[in-house]
Amino acid sequence: MSDVQHISPKFLHANSTSHTWPFSAIAELIDNSYDPDVRAKQIWIDWTRIRGLDCLSFMDNGEGLTRARLHKMLSFGFSEKKAMKFHIPVGVYGNGFKSGSMRLGKDAIVFTKTRDTMSVGLLSQSYLEAIGAQRVLVPMITFRRDGHNHVEDGGSLRAILSHSLFNSEKELFAELRAISAAGHTGTRIIIWNLRMTSNGETELDFDTDKYDILVRANTSDKSNMTPESEYSLRAYCSILYLKPRMQIIIRGQRVKSQLISKSLALIAQDNYRPSFLNKRVRITFGYNTQSKEHYGIMMYHKNRLIKPYVKVGCQCKAERKGVGVIGVIECNFLQPTHNKQDFDDTDKYRKIMHNLGIKLEEYWNEIRYKRKKEDPKCTVAIEDVLKVPDQVWVQCDSCLKWRRLPDAITELPDKWFCGMNYDPQFRSCLVEEELEDEEEDQKSYPKPFKRQRRNTKSLLEENIPEITQTQDEPALTTIQAPRHPATSVISGPSLAERSPLPLINLTAVSNSLRRVKQKFSAIETQMEVTPSFPVPSLTPPQELFFQTHWPALNEERKTLTQSDTLASKAACGMMEGIESHQGLAAAEETCERDASSGTGREYCSAAARIIELPLKNEKKWVVHHEGHDDDEEEEEEEECNLAEAQQWQDELMELMHETAEERDACRQELEVLQEHSAALEDERNQLICRLESAEEEKSKLSAQCDQLRTQLAELRERSQRGKEEKDDSCKLRTLRLNLSRLLVSFIPSLRLEHVDYSSDVLDTILIQVLEHIT
């Protein structure tokens, strides 16, 4: 008798309430058969009646459970499942069997068979209520090949026979033999006292469809808008796994599993790189080929369906955008809830849902744009067009591998094997599966609609008409001001329309003036004449322009002192106005007021020619006075070049260091792969040796069988001859006995009791009598 961690029996029911939907409980039991520690190839789900009670049975042909593993499965919090190669376990919390089985019914019995043992365990609320238990007790018995039970199984056996549907050991062994019919090992679970509805019927409907199990409440409310997987177990199991590796047989008929990401039409692969994840996540979009009313995101976790048909983004709005579109994503980076029907509502989950809505609307727009471009006259909505899947994939009934078939194939037999493949390259179960599209190409699908919209928006934001030039002004470089929320541009009629001043980016000018103002205080004392307008840092093209025009401007400054003052005020007004909260209005007012003076207009024009938009990642050049020494300028330039070269060298060294780290990581990964390959090769050689030994042993056994057959034939022949001889001997003895009676009449002194009938004595006496008579 096993004691489960001093847990109250009431917890069995409370724990099961996490499953609000019966199919989520059934999925927990299916997951236990699917996980790599069991590795079942088939699982049978059926309805039966035992002793007048409706029962739900589950049976698989997996590895079976030892007594220790069965105890952990019937206990709470034990989860030792590990991934094997590419098979990742679904189970996480070690709670699936308890919550799932107790959600479906009050009582469950487990029969399991390994290569060495057979065990039976009982998890029953009715049993605990009957004995008034204060903690959960689990009766368990184990049968070994030597015929002995576990030393502690006496009380457990009595409890199982008294409180389960099976009242004798013979009935228990009959259920264990049923596992042998499916395979040498496996597990069988029978659940009874099923949950009932308020009107006294079982929650699960077994009568409407003899090859399916339905949810009774959802069946009555079903409509075209309700996905079939909401009320049909067969439909739900067909999409339960992203890539099915196990056959599910419901009430004697196999479920037609499908690769959900390959059963869509107009498939497109997109990528999404979350900010919290250092890799890209694959998203598959396509149209539902069965019903346009069933659409949304199919969210999987470790190959297992968590949330089906989740509407996101535009699908949640009244415009009916995204109708018929299905998205498929495997969210291994999210944490599912305990019942595996939702994800924890975290910041990561909300970001994923938001971006899935954006990606789905992009796909919707791209498909419509492509269709309109191909057929401008078509008026039928794309979701209303009859569609077929882009690809045809089928699962082998023997090795359970998926094979791709030609697109023209529409009908398949009930059972399909790799030997029936049209492609000779994949016509054997020993050949690995071919790569799917997402494994071959990681690029996102082209998005011409998005690219065209981005280009149009960019043109509207960046293109500004060129500045109209007057005859009195020299040619100016056109200054374009990008229309960006963070960039201030004078609104209303532009200055170019009201005066010959060029249109400039006032925020950029403000930033330049602020930087120059700090540097100018140090430079001003070294110059012969203090300029009335701040001189900004210049790039080489600006310096050439400045050196060309500065003499004329300097001469004008000497003769136009008053205008110089106005220009300085205009520039300072621009700077101060831009720096204040009323920058746009102050700058426009100052420029408009001083533009009435020709000299002010010339100085503002000169300022605009000198002060251009700041350029990123360029060296800043400062204009020095003509009296400065050329050697000093060359030294400064050389120092700048050296500093820049040193910066480039540092960046190069950092890049080389990162490359070396990546190379080392790749080398280590390659070594691990080589070790793994060597281990696989050794395992392969060992298997080949074992196969050869088995073949030799088989030939020896065959020869021994032939010898035994020959010996058996000889023994049979000898036996036949001995039997015939024995019959002849009996006849001769009888004849001699009759003859001796006759001889007594001739020889009265003959004593028959002393005669040996097996010898020739009577024959000799008979010959003598005959000679005497004659």
N, C-alpha and C positions, 0 to 999 in steps of 0.2 A: 504494500500500500504506500503510495507516494504522497508526501505532504508538500503542497505547492506554496512555499514561502509564507505560511500563516496568513493567507489572503482570505477575506470573508467571501462566502459563497455569493452574496449579493453583488459582488464586484463583477461576476461573470455577465450578469445582465447589464449592469451600468457600463461596462467596457464595450458591450456590443452596440450601444446606442450611438456610437460615433458613425455607424453606417446608417444613413437615412434612406438608402436605396438598396434593395436586396441584391442587385447585380454587383454592387461594389463589394459585398460580402462574398459572393461567388468568385469574383476576380481574385480575392485574397487566396482562396484555395487553389485556383488555377496557377497563381504565381508560385506557390510552393512546389508544384510539379515542374514548372518551367525553369526555376532557378538552377544554377550549375551544380549544386550539391546533390540534386536528384536527377536532372538531365533526362526527363521522360521524353519519349518520342511521341507518345499518344496519351491523351486523357479522355476518359469516357464519363460523361455526365448523364444521369438517367433518373427517372422516377419509378418507384416500385411500391408495392404494398406488402408489409410484413405484419402478420397478426392483426390485420384490419386497419393498420395505420399507414398514412401517406408518408413515404420516406424519399429523401433525396440522396443519391449515391454518387460518389466520385471515385474513380479508379484510374491509376496510371501504371505504366510499365517502367518506372524509373529505378533508381538504385535501391530503394527501400530504406528503412530506418532501423538502426540498431536500438537496443534497449535504452542506451544513454541518450541517443538523439531523439528517440520518441519521448523520453522524459522531458527533455529540453523543449520540444515542440508543445507539450502539454503544460509547460510552466511559462512564467512571464519574464520577459526581458532578456532571453537568450537569443542572440543573433550572431552566429559565427560564419555567415555566408561570405565567401570570397570569390572574386572574379577568376574565371578560367579562360585563358587566351582572350578571345573577343566577346566572351559571354559574361555580361555584368549582371549580378543578382539584383532582383527588384526589391526583395525584402530588406528592411532597414531596422525596424524596431523590435522584431521578435514577438509580434503581437497579432499577426495576421490570422493564424488558425483559430485562436481563442475568440477574437472579436467577430470573425467571419462566421464560424460555425454556430456560435451562440446567437448571432443575429438571425440566422435562418431557422433554428429550432432550439428547443431546450436541452436536447440530449444528442450526443455524438459518440460513436464508437469507431476506433481506428484499428484496422488490420494491416499489418506491414510484414514484408518478407524480404530478407536478405539472402545471401548465399549460404550463411551459416545458421541463422536463427529466424524464428517467426514470433512476432509479438502482437499483443492485443492490449489496447488502452481505452479506458472509458472516461469521458468528460461529460458529466450528467448533472444538471440542476435538480432533476427529479430524484436522483439517488441521494444527493446531499440533503434535500428537504426531508426525504423519508427517514434518514438516520439522525436528523437533527444536528448535522455537522456545524461546527463553529468556524471551520476553516476549509478551504478547498482540498479535498482528497481525490486522488486519481488512481483507481485500481489498475494495475498492469500485470500481465503475465507474459512469460517468455518460454517458448518451446525450443529445445536444441535438437541437433541431429542425433545425439546419443539417446534421445527419448526422455531426458530428465527435464523437469521444470525448474525455474529459478527457485532458490531456497526460500524466498519470501513470498511466493506466489499463492500459497494456500488460501489465505483470506481474500486476496484479490480475485481469485477464480470464483469463490463463492459469491462475492459481491457482483461480479460481472454476470454470472448465471442467474442471479436473483433479481437484478435491477436493469437488465438490458432486454433486447428482443430475442436473445438466444439463450435457451435454457439448458443446453447440454454441450459437452465438449465436441460431440459429433457435429453439431450445427456450427460451432466456431471453426472447426477444421474445414467444413464445407465452404465457408467464406474465404478461408485462406487458400483453398484449392481454386477458387474463382480467380484469384490473382495469378495463379500459374497458367490459366488459360490465356491471359494477356501477355505473359512473359515469365521468365524464371524468377524475377524479382519485381517488387512494386508495392503500392500502398492502396488500400481501399477504405473509404470513409462513408459511413452511413449516418444520416442525420434524421431524427424523427421528432415528433411533437412540434411540427412546423408552425411558424407564426400564422395566426389567423386574422382575418379582417373583422370588422364590427358586426357583419351579418353572418358570421360563423363559417365562412369559406376560407380556404388556404390563401395566403397572400400571393402565392405563385399559381398560375393557371396552367394545369396540365391537360385540359380537355379540348380547348379550342383548336390546337394544332398538335397532332400526335408526334411530329418531328421537332417540336420546339417547346420552350418554356417561356411563358409570358408573365409580365407583371399585371395583375388583374386590374389595379386602379388605373394604370397608365393606358391599358387597352381600351377602357371605356372612354377615355378622353382623347384618343389619338385622332389626328387630322393630317392633312397634307403638310402642315407647317411643323409637325412633330417628327423628328428623326426616328426611324424605325429602331435604332439602337436604344431608345429610351424605354421601350417596352418589350423588345424581342431579344432573348439571350443569344440566339443564333446571329443576329445582326450585330450585336454588341461584341461578341467574340471575334467576328470577322475583322474588326478594326482595333482589337484590344492591344495588339503589338505592332510597332512600327515596321519591324521585319520579323514575321512569325518564324519560329524555329520548332514548333510543336504542333501536331495535329490535334484538333479538338473535335470529339464526336459527341453530339448531343442527341440522345434518344435513338441511337443506332445509325444516325446519318452524319457524315463528316461535314464540318463547317468549311465553306469555301473561303479560305483565308486570302487576303489581298495585300499587296504592297500599296498602302494608301497613297504614297507619294508618286506612284507610277500609274495609278488608276484614274488620273485626272486628264483633262483636255487642255490644250494651250499651256503646257507646263513651262514655267520660267523659274530659274534658280537665282536667288538674291542672297547677298551677304549683309550681315550686321555685326559690327564690332562694339560691344558694350564698353563703356568707360571703365567698368570694374573688372573686365575680363581681357586678358592679353591674347585673345585669339578671335577669329571670326566665327560667327554662328551661321549655319546654313538655313535658309528659309526657302521652302518650295511653295510656289503659288500655281494655281490652276483652277479650272472650272469643274464643278461636279457634273459627272455624266449621267447620274441617275435622276436627280431632282434639283432644280434650281432653287427651291425653297430651303434646302438644307445647306447652309454655308457658314463660314466662320473659320477660326483658327483651331487646328487639331494640335493640342499641346501634349507632348510626350516627355517622359522622364525615364532615362535608362531603358529605352525601348518600350516602355509601358505607357498606355494612354492614361492621362490624368484628367484633362478637361477637353471634351469634344465640342465642336461647333461654337466656339466663343466668338461673339461678334465684337469687332473692334473698329475704332475710327469712324469712317464714313458709313459703315454697315449699321451703326447705332442710330443714325439720323433718319429723318422722315423722307429724304429724297430718294431712298432705295438705291443708294450707290453701293457697289460691291456685291450685288445680288448674284448668287451662284458661285462666288469665288471662295475657294478653300485654301488656307495656308497651313503648312505642316512644318513644325519646328520641334526639335528635341532640346529641352531646357534642363540639361544635367547640372547647370550652375544654380538652379533654384531649389528650394527645399519644399517637398510635398507635405501636405497635412497627413495626419495619422490614418485617415481612411483612404488616402491616395486618390481623392476626387477633386482636389484643389491644391493651390500653392499658398504658402505663408504670405500674408499681405505685407510685404516689405517694400522698401524703397526700390530695390532691384526689380521686384516684380512689377511695380507701377511703371518704372521706366521702360521695361520690356513691352508692356501692353501698349504704352503710348507710341513707341517706335514701330511696333507691329502694325498699328493703325496707319501710320505714315507710309510704311512699306506697302501695305495692301492697297491704299489709295493710289500710290504710284503705279502699281501693276494694273489696276483698273483703268487708269487714264492711258497707260501705254497700249493696252489691248484695244481700247476704243479708237485711239489715234491711228494705230496700225490698220485696223479694219476700215476706218474712214478713208485712209490714204489708198488702200487697195481697191475699195469699192465705194466711191463717193455717193452713188445713187441708192445704196442699200438703206432701207428704213427699218428693218427688223432689228430689235435689240439683240445684242450678242448672247445674252443669257437665255433668250428664247429659241436659239438655233439648236437643233439636235446635234449632239456631239458624241464622239467615241474617244476612248482613252488614246493618248499619244503612243503608248507602248503596251505590249502584251508580255506579261511575265507569268510563269507557272511554276508551281512547286512540285518537285519529284516526290512521289509517295513512298519511295524507298529510302533515299538519303536525306530528304527534306531540304535539299538545296534549291535555290531559285534560279531559273533559266529564262533568258529572254528569247521570245519567238518573233518571227516576222510579223510586221504590223497588219498584214492581211488576214491573219488567223482570227476567226471570230468564234468558232466552236471547238471545244475540247472534250475528250472522253472523261468519264467519271474518274478514272484512275490514269495518271500520266507518269511516265518514268523517263529517266535521262536517255535511255536507249531509243526513245521516240523523237528525239530532238532533230530538227532539220539541219542544224549546224553540226557537222562532224567533229568539230573541235571540242564541243561540250556534250558529246554523246555517251559519256561514261560517268558513273557516280563517283569515280575516283578523282575526277577533274574538279579543281576548285571553282567557286562561283566567279562569274565575270564581274568586273568592276561596274558599279553604277555610275551615273553621270556625275553625282556630287563627289565621287571618289576620283574621277578622272580629271575633272575641270572645276577649279575653285573660283572661276570668274563669275561676276554677276552678269545678268542678261543686259543687252543694250537698251538704253532708255532715250530714244530720240525725242519724245515729247518733253521730257524733263530738260533735256539739253536745249531744245528750241525755246522753251519758256525762260530758262536762265539767260540765254543770249538776248532775248527780247527785253527782259527786265534790265539787263546790264546796259543795253543801248539807251533805254529810257532814262536810266540814272546817270550815265556818264557823258552822253553826248550833249554839248552846249554849243550854240552857234558861235562862229569865230567873231572876233572883235572888229568892228568897222574902223578903218584908219582914215585920218584926215590928211590933207596934203602937207600940212605943216609938220606932221610927225614922221619920224623914220619907221621902217618896218619893225613890227614887234612880234615876238614869239607868242602864239596863242596860248593863253592860260585857261585850262579847263578845271572846273571845280566839281568834283564828284558829288552827286546828290546822295548823301548818306545821313542817317539820323544823327550821327555824331559830328557832322560838318555843318557849319553855319554858312548859309548863302543868302544874300539880300533878296527879300521877297518883293513882289510887285514889279513894276517897271524897272528894268535893270539900269544901272548907271551908264551902260553902253548906249542906251536909247536916249538918255537925257544929256550926256556929255561925252566927249571923246576919251574919257578915262577907260582903261581896260577893266574887265571884270576879274576880280581876284578872290582867292579863298581867304577870307578875313581871319579865320581861326589859325590857318597856317602862318599868315603874316604876324598875328599876335604872338605866336610861339617864337617865330624868328626874332621879332623885336625884343621879346623878353630876354632871349639868350644874348642878343647883341648888346642890349643895354648893360648887362653885367660885364661884358668884355670891353665895351667902349670906354668905360671909366678909366681902365688901365692904359688903353691905347691913346686916349685923347691928349694926355700930357706930352706924348712923344711926337705929336704931329705939329707942323708949323702953323697950320691954321685949323682951328677946331671946326669940324663940319657941323652944320646945323641939322643934318639928317643922320641918324644912326646908320653905320655901315655894317651890314650883316656878314656872316661867314660865307665865303664864295667857293664854288667848285671851279675847276680849271676853265670850263666854257664861260662861266660868269666872270672869272677874272679877266679873260681876254676881252670880253665885252666891256668890262669896267675900265680897263686900261685904255681902250680905244676911245671911250666917250668921256672919261673923267676930266681931261684937260679942258674940253669945251664947257663942261658943267662947272668946273672950278672957276673959269673965267666969268661965266654968267653969274656965279655966286658973288664974286667981288663987285660986280656992277649992279647987282640987283639985291641989295641988302634987305630992303623992305619985303620984297617977294620971298627972300630966303626965310624971313621970320614967319611969313604966312605959311610957307611950305612946312616949316618945322612944326608950327601949330597944327597944321593939317595932319602931319604924321603922328604927332603926339596925341592928337584927338582920336585918330584911328586906333592907336595902341590903347589909350586909356578907355575909350568907348568899348573896345572889344573885350578888355579885361573886366569891365563892369557887367552887371546883370542886364543892362540895356545896350549891349555891344552893337547890335545890328543897327538900331535907330541912331545911336550917337555917331557911328562911323559913316553912315549914309548922309546924315545931316552935315557933318564936318566936310566931307568930300564935296557935297552939293553946294555948300556955301563958298568954299574956296575955289570951286571950279569956275566961278564968274570971272576970276582974274586969270589972264593968260599965263602969267609967270607961275601962279599957283598950280595951274593945270599942267604946265611943263614939268614942275618939280614932282608933282604926284605921278605924272607919267614916267619920269625918270625913276622914281622910287619903285614903281610897279615893274619897270624893266630890270631893275637890280634885284628886287626881292621876289624870287620865284618860290614855288612849292618846295618844301624841304624834301630832299631825296634820301631814302633809307640806305644804310650801309655804305655811304660814301665818306671820304675824308673831308674834313672841314678845313677850308683854306681861308686865311685871314689876310686882308690887303694891308700891307705896311706902307709907311710913308716913303716917298721917292728917295729921301736922304738916307734910308737904312742901307746897311752894307749887304752886297749880294752874297758874300760868303756866309753871313749869318742865315740868310734865307735858304742857301743850299744845305747848311748844316741842319736847319730845322726840317727841311724836306727829307734829308737823309735819315734823321732820327725817326720821322714818321714812317718812312719806308721800312726801316729796321723793326720798328714796333709792329707794323703790319705783318712783316715777314715772320716775326716771332710768334704773332698770333696765329698765322697760318700754320707754322710749324707745330705749335701746341695742338691745334685742331687735328693736324695730320697724325701726330703721335697718339692722341686720344682715339682717333678712328682706327689706327693700327692696333691699339690695345684692345678695342672692342672686337675687331676682326680676329685677333689671336684668341680671345676668349670664345668667340663663336666657333672657331676652328677646333679648339680643344674640346668644346662641348660636342661637336659633330664627331670628332675622333672617338670620344668616350662612348657616344651612342653607337658608332660603328663597331667598336669592340664588343659592346653588349650584344649587338645583333649577331656578330660573328660567333660569340660564345653560345648564344641561343641556337644559332644554326648548327654549330658543332654538336650541341646536346641533342638536337632533333635528329641529326645524322646518326649519332650513337644509338639513339632510341630506335631509329629505323633499322639499323644493322642488327640490333638485338631482336627486334621483331622478325626480321628475315631469318635469323638463326633459329628462333623458336618455331617459325613456320617450317623450316627444313627439318628440324627435329620431329615435329609433329607428323610431317610427311613420312619420315623414316619409320616412326612408331606405327603409323597407319599401315605401311606396307608389311611390317613384321606381324601386326595383328591379323592382317588379311591372310598371310601365309599360315599362321597358326589356325585360323578359322578353316582353311582348306584341309589341313591335316586332321583337324577334329572331325570334319565332315567325312573324310575317308575312313577314319577309325570307326565312326558311328555306322557307316555302311557295312564294314566288315563284321562288326558285332551283331548287327541285325541278321546278316547272312549265317553266321555261326549259330545264332539263336534258332534260326529257322531249321537248320540241319539237325541241331540237337533235339528239337521238338519232334522232327520226323523220326529220328532214331528211337526216341523214347516211345513213340506210338508203336513202332515195329516190335520193340522189346516187350511191350505189354501184350501184343497179339500172340507172340511166340510163347510167353508164359502161360497165357490162357489155353493155348493149344496143348502144351505139355501137361497142364493140369487135367484136361479132359482125357488125354491119352493115358495118363497114369491110372485113372479110374477104370479104363478099359483093360489095362494090363493086369489089374488086380484079379479079374476073372480068370486069367490064364495062370497067374502066379499068385496064389493066395498068401504065400509067405512074404509078399512084398509089403514093406512098411512105408507108407506114403509120408509120414511125418518126418522121416529121415531123408527124404528126397530133396535135392537142391534143384529147383526148377530153372535156375539161371545157368546151370551147367549142362553138359552134353550126356549126363548119366542116363536119362530116360531115352535118349536117342540110341544109345548103345544097347540098352535092354530091349528096345523095340526091334532092333536089327536081329538080335539073337532069337527072339520069339518068332519072328518071321522065318528065319532060317530053319528053326525046329519044326515049324508047321509044314513048311514045304519039303 
